[in-house]
Amino acid sequence: MAARVIHTAQALVDVVVEVPTLPRRGGNVMAPPPNEYAGGAVNILLAAARQGAECVHAGATGTGPHGDLVRAALSAEGVTLSSPVVPDLDTGICVVMLEPSAERTFVTTQAAERHISVESLATSAPVAGDLVCVSGYSLTGRTRDPLLQWLAGLPDGVEVVLDPGAIFAELDDEVRVQMLACTTVWTGNAEESEALTGESDIAVAVQRCLEHLPEGAVAIVRDGPEGCAVRADGSTTVLAGYPQKPVDTNGAGDTHTGVLVACRAAGMPWVESARRANAAGAIKVTRRGPATAPTADEIDAFLADRA
């Protein structure tokens, strides 16, 4: 049976407001009507599904219009939702303020997507070879303890893929150590990886990441349009990026992660998986909306044009 991509993190609704600039504290700016998109873990799952991967969302969704939007977006791409719907509470939102530079600023609420348990996560039933994705943002609040307990009991051979997020550096040392001990794949951006290793050079940081992970682990350090570094099988490879003129960077890192794990689930080597993930991120930033990852055919065409 082919390996699956299972995501444990929060599926939210992104309420995107395009602003000319961020308001000063206590100030105000005018903006056009907002757009709503299914986001959060949805971005990674859809990116993976568009590569042909079998995908499962093990996180929680709520009862209400936001939960409906998330479930519809996932179902439309063939993603299975394993956990039962949380009654009497809707899915939360992330307010995204998008500037003309394509930079974005977030305010995230917490609602039904935080109502997980060991039992609800177990509905995804991972087996050896599956890739279980974890967000550092799940290691806070009420999701932290059930997630860590469940991860500690996973079967041998399940890959645990940590996308740490900026918040990982702010967590208690005990939580960070516990999470890293069960992480077999680190995929973080340059800043997140520097916070872990103290190294700003991604080629050095990707090697130093392994000092915090179990033997045999893999590390990927992303640097946006500059590309990424991969440390796997005892060697380091730095892959060039594909700089584009961005219109929306929201979800670019998620797209990279989703394509990376989908390619790996299909049996590709880590370096080739990361090369395709670089291309996917480059395509995504030219599109508005967080869950606008390309298909496998679109990545093929993009890379063929640059061969």
Secondary structure, 3 states (H helix, E strand, C coil): CCCEEEECCCEEEEEEEECCCCCCCCCCCCCCCCEEEEEEHHHHHHHHHCCCCEEEECCCCCCCHHHHHHHHHHHHCCCEECCCCCCCCCCCEEEEEECCCCCEEEEECCCHHHCCCHHHHHCCCCCCCCEEEEEHHHHCHHHHHHHHHHHHCCCCCCEEEEECCHHHHHCCHHHHHHHHHCCCEEEEEHHHHHHHHCCCCHHHHHHHHHHHCCCCCEEEEECHHHCEEEEECCEEEEECCCCCCCCCCCCHHHHHHHHHHHHHHCCCCHHHHHHHHHHHHHHHCCCCCCCCCCCHHHHHHHHHHCC
